[in-house]
Amino acid sequence: MDLFETNGNGNGNGNDAEDSLPPPPPVVPLDVVPVKADPELPPPEPIKKKPSRVPIARRGTGSKGTKLQLLTNHFKVNVNNNDGHFFQYSVSLAYEDGRPVEGKGVGRKVLDKVHETYASELNGKDFAYDGEKTLFTVGSLARNKLEFQVVLEDVTSNRNNGNLSPEHGSPNETDKKRMRRPYRAKTFKVELSFASKIPMQAIANALRGQESENFQEAIRVLDIILRQHAAKQGCLLVRQSYFHNDPKNFADVGGGVLGCRGFHSSFRTTQSGLSLNIDVSTTMIITPGPVVDFLIANQNVRDPFSLDWAKAKRTLKNLRIKTSPSNQEFKISGLSELPCKEQMFTMKVKGGADDATEEVTVYDYFVKHRNIQLRYSADLPCINVGKPKRPTYFPLELCSLVSLQRYTKALSTLQRASLVEKSRQKPQERMRVLSDALKISNYGAEPMLRNCGVQINPSFTQVDGRVLQAPRLKFGNGEDFNPRNGRWNFNNKKIVDPVKIERWAVVNFSARCNMQGLVRDLIKCGNMKGIMVEDPFDVFEENPQFRRAPPVVRVEKMFEHMMSKLPGAPKFLLCLLPERKNSDLYGPWKKKNLADYGIVTQCIAPTKVNDQYLTNVLLKINAKLGGMNSLLGVEHSPSIPIISKAPTLILGMDVSHGSPGQSDIPSIAAVVSSRHWPLISKYRACVRTQSPKVEMIDNLFKKVSDKEDEGIIRELLIDFYSSSGKRKPDNIIIFRDGVSESQFNQVLNQELDQIIQACKFLDENWDPKFLVIVAQKNHHTKFFQPGSPDNVPPGTVIDNKVCHPRNYDFYLCAHAGMIGTTRPTHYHVLLDEIGFSADDLQELVHSLSYVYQRSTTAISVVAPICYAHLAATQMGQFMKFDDKSETSSSHGGLTAAGALPVPQLPKLEEKVCNSMFFC
């Protein structure tokens, strides 16, 4: 057990390329241990395959709390055709010459044509096509393999349009004629081959709690039918959400980007049967219209002559445009090297010999040969829609962006705020919009749904909710308080465990602010809340000559200036930043303090300084320096069921990824762990990078030798042991954020296995019990109070009707929804070896929404998960400033995961690594 006594921070600094590469793909199944064959030894014993864990079944429902009738946005579905089968066919599309069709856009058009042309060969059947390589019918087609040939007029797929080049060919043809070029028509060969059949009975079985392999597939077919139904109406499809091309659904969020409102709809199996879940959904699209207007808005410049064209080229690549006056659609492949009036191309000479050509500029061609007036394009680059070897240029002002093109880059802070403000809806409004959406969708008219015997009830499903009582809170001077409506405050209250703020200084990066007044008010506010704040050593103002320097330089210079004046390293620094939210000083400043010096720091960008503001700042500082702002009554007395009786470690785990457009930025895994048992309000964090876009945390256990584990979990276990009176946890409760249902088994079999290995590596005979809970926020279930304009009250829990027919899940709205419609958190209990009752577990999760030290409100998801987010975001900023590249295009494909070694995060200095630095 002496392993626990080490003070190992186990923060692997594996900088070797080998360390940071992910393991090669296993050749054997993951749960079989490979055996080395050795010729001299007798054959090894066959290794028993370890059974894999699956999510546990529900163990009953809770009963505590005040009952409350609610409505939910699930609509009951009847499926009358239970004897039939879905038949699945693989679709392969090729051009006449046998080349496979790669573009995505054309598949639906081709299959619509097949459906129309070959009705008799298809036995008059309708089909559900996913737009790519799979098609389903109800009942089988005539043969297992069918081949068709169809001709499409004027096909614009997302591929470049064959070899169509508007400026080749005699220039005086009218635009009418240009559209009638014979090679606008294309011939396609379509091959359908039988792949499998899926019994519709599988849906009925799943609703009884008997899930089979087929059930996921059968539900997928129903979802594909919904997608196809929306595609026929010309919608943009994003997974299970649909967006109509209707300007009244658009909201400008700045930067040439619109929020486009649409609907999510998907089939769900629930305890009360199959339901259709419909919700409002928003995606980001590029503002349609003239390309030049979009670029000016996107780069926030005054006119086209101020544009950064290298950036414009990256932004525009692969976007679709329509050109005037012919109104043809193309995909942008790039920009011309030279401006329009200098860019030459080769044109056939009119009336000359067959091969006579002349060089002409794009500008002259359009103005003189086509008689099209150009107002401002002469000095700007042209849009290229051709192939690499064969460019096709259009002057900028003739190009307009087509509507409904997704924008996939991360939004700026301002865009995000604008989007939230413009897309929020009060509960009543959202219910009205959803009822209308169901009517407009007109699913009754979809032949495929009729063939399956699907009928959708147009009214919201009723469910029974319960409102749990808020936990009692403990403040200073032994004062207790019962939060009302999920909120409390520190008016006339003292902090429960204050820390003295001493040996500190203020740093000002050129923010306009009355520094003396700020410090005076902070000290006064602290005294009222029970925090003793000494006078700061000094206020360090930035030297004006560095104001324009790069962020890292500004931080360096400030530290040099400060250290030359201070008698020793300060314990705490208050830092004033010139801009709110997205200051590029934030990352370098945090890194310098936390990784290099081990100094606790709080950044502020004060606009309105009042008592409320200063109290919130003091709450953060107190938590970072090791104090506690409030405690749960049950934590103080200790009387939490199970947890107070046996040492219990609580973990919060999360992985944050770069935005969808960035395929090369490492993902960041954060695990926070509780300390000082029997408390459940104190945490510390461990943060590591891993391969981009990998959701499973791969550094939980990292064995580097027989004696050494550099994984995350060992570091956290050792801290729990040393902070909890040399006790090992008997119970480990894991809250995991951000995984979908399809990944539950990986959490149970990969991540949990690593955690168990880390425990065994410390002590072979130690068998802690585990509770694993996944929290999901991005689902589409909402709850409404019938006949009330208000959101559901904080503490509302739902574990019936719309929950899973077999698995152990529940919805909880712990927070007060002040704006818009409350989004409940969906908790899935995957494993419980500890043996909580449904009520005790729901109360625990509810209580953990009240221990968040940064605010005086209940939060919408348990605090350990929130802390993991904060830690990942803050340490992610350490690396942010190394990567300001925009090179990953908005449509860039993923790089091969793990092709490059992942850069490691710097280790936090020892003095702060156990602190709540993320608070």
URVENVEN-V775323 format. One line per field, one symbol per residue. ss: DSSP state (H for helix, E for strand, C for the rest). phi: phi as a letter, one per 20 degrees, with the letter a starting at -180 (. if undefined). burial: 1 if it has 9 or more other ideal C-beta (glycine too) atoms within 8 Angstrom, else 0. A space follows every 10 residues. Layout:
# URVENVEN-V775323
ss: ???
phi: ???
burial: ???
This chain:
# URVENVEN-V775323
ss: CHHHHCCCCC CCCCCCHHHH CCCCCCCCCC CCCCCCCCCC CCCCCCCCCC CCCCCCECCC CCCCCEEEEE EEEEEEEEEC CCCCEEEEEE EEEEECCCCE CCCCCCHHHH HHHHHHHCCC CCCCCCCEEC CCCEEEEECC CCCCEEEEEE EECCCCCCCC CCCCCCCCCC CCCCHHHHHC CHHHCEEEEE EEEEEEEEEC HHHHHHHCCC CCHHHHHHHH HHHHHHHHHH HHCCCEEECC EEECCCHHHE EEEECCEEEE EEEEEEEEEE CCEEEEEEEE EEEEEECCEE HHHHHHHHHC CCCHHHCCHH HHHHHHCCCE EEECCCCEEE ECCEEEEEEC CCCEEEEECC CCCCCCEEEE EHHHHHHHHC CCCCCCCCCC EEEECCECCE CCEECHHHEE ECCCCECCCC CCHHHHHHHH HHHCCCHHHH HHHHHHHHHH HCHHHCHHHH HCCEEEEEEE EEEEEEECCC CEEECHHHCE EECECCECCC CCCCCCECCC ECCEEEEECC CCCCHHHHHH HHHHHHHHHC CCECCCCCEE ECCHHHCCCC HHHHHHHHHH HHHHHCCCCC CEEEEECCCC CCCCHHHHHH HHHHHHHCCE EEEECCCCCC HHHHHHHHHH HHHHCCCECC EEHHHHCCCC CCCCCCCEEE EEEEEECCCC CCCCCCEEEE EEEECCCCCC CCEEEEEEEE CCCCCCCCCC CCECCCCCEC CHHHHHHHHH HHHCCCCCCC EEEEEEECCC HHHHHHHHHH HHHHHHHHHH HHCCCCCCEE EEEEEECCCC CCEECCCCCC CCCCCEEECC CCCCCCEEEE EEECCCCCCC CCCCEEEEEE EECCCCCHHH HHHHHHHCCC CCCCCCECCC CCHHHHHHHH HHHHHHHHHH CCCCCCCCCC CCCCCCCCCC CCCCCCCCCC CCCCCCCCC
phi: .fgfffegel egdgefgfge ffffffedgg edefdeecgf efgfffefff feecgfefdo dfcfoefbfc dceddfcdde eeefceddce dcdcfgenff eefefegfff fffgffedgf felmfecdde ncccbccene efcfcccccc ddfledefff fldfcfeeof fefffgfgfe gfefecdcdc cdcfdaccff ggfffffend edgffgffff ffffffffgf ffemeedcle dcceecgfee cfdnmmdded ebcebbecec fdofcdedbf cccdcfffog gfffffffel debfeefeff fgfffegmfe cdddefmedc dfdrcffdfg edfebecfef mefgdfcbeb eggfgffeed ldfdeceged feeddeegec fcdcfgfedc fffmdfddff ffgfffffff fedfcfgfff ffffffgfff flffefgfff femecdffdg fecedcdfff ffdddflmed bdfdlmcbbd flcdffbedf eclcbdccel eeaeffffff fffffgffen dedffffade effgfefeff gffgfgfffg gfffdefbff ebcededfcf mdffeggfff fffeeedmdf bceccfddec fgffffffff ffffeoeceb cfgfefehbe gmffecgced dccbcddffg fdedegecdc cdcfblgefc ddcccccceb ggmeeffddf ccfdafdccd fffggfffff ffedmldefe ccdddddmde gfdgffgfde ffgfffgfff ffbgeecfed cdcddcdecc ecccegmcfe ffffnfcccb leeffcfecb dcdedefecm dgdfeeedee bbefnffgff ffffffffed dffecdbfde bgggfgffgf fffffffgeg ffcdfdffff dgfffggmfd fefefffffg fdfeeefef
burial: 0001000001 1101000011 0100000000 0000000000 0000000000 0010110100 0100100101 1111111110 1101111111 1111100000 1000111111 1011100000 0100111111 1001111100 1000010101 1100101011 0001111000 1000000110 0001111111 1111000101 0111111000 0001101110 1111111111 1000111100 1111000011 1011111111 1111111111 0011111111 1111111101 1111111110 0001001000 1111111111 1110010101 1110110011 1010101110 0000000001 1111111010 0001011101 1111110000 1111111111 1101111100 1100110110 0111111001 1011101100 1010010111 1111010001 1011111101 1111110011 1010011101 0011111110 1001111110 1000100110 1110111011 1111011011 0100010000 1011111110 1100010001 1111111100 0010111111 1111100111 1111110010 0011111111 1111101111 1111100001 1111001111 1111110100 1110111111 1111101111 1111111111 1111011111 1111000011 1111111111 1111000110 1111111010 0011111111 1101111111 1110010111 1111111001 1111100000 1111111111 1111101111 1111111000 1101111111 1101010111 1111111111 1110001111 1111111111 1111111111 1000000111 0000101100 0111101110 011011111
